Amino acid sequence: MLSIKKVKNWYAQSFEELITFPLIQLSPSICQALMVPWSSEVTLPESTPNPSLKPLSNRYTNLSHGLNGGGNGNSTNSFNKLWLRVPME
């Protein structure tokens, strides 16, 4: 089918654009800021369920929690232990 070939070509073109995209040159100060070790002393507050989703809660299980159990990123079973900081102005 023509539409399937068209979509297949779009995917191929997107993949080619991704692998040929020029590398980003970061300044040394930004590189240094991104490599600062993550501090485990910083904790996020517990998640709060969204009250507007209450009517939907019977259709979905455990809306107030994300994949990590608390929904706030403080999980001890995270598979990615590398944390990078982005400086904000």
Order of alpha helices (4+ residues) and beta strands (2+ residues): alpha-alpha
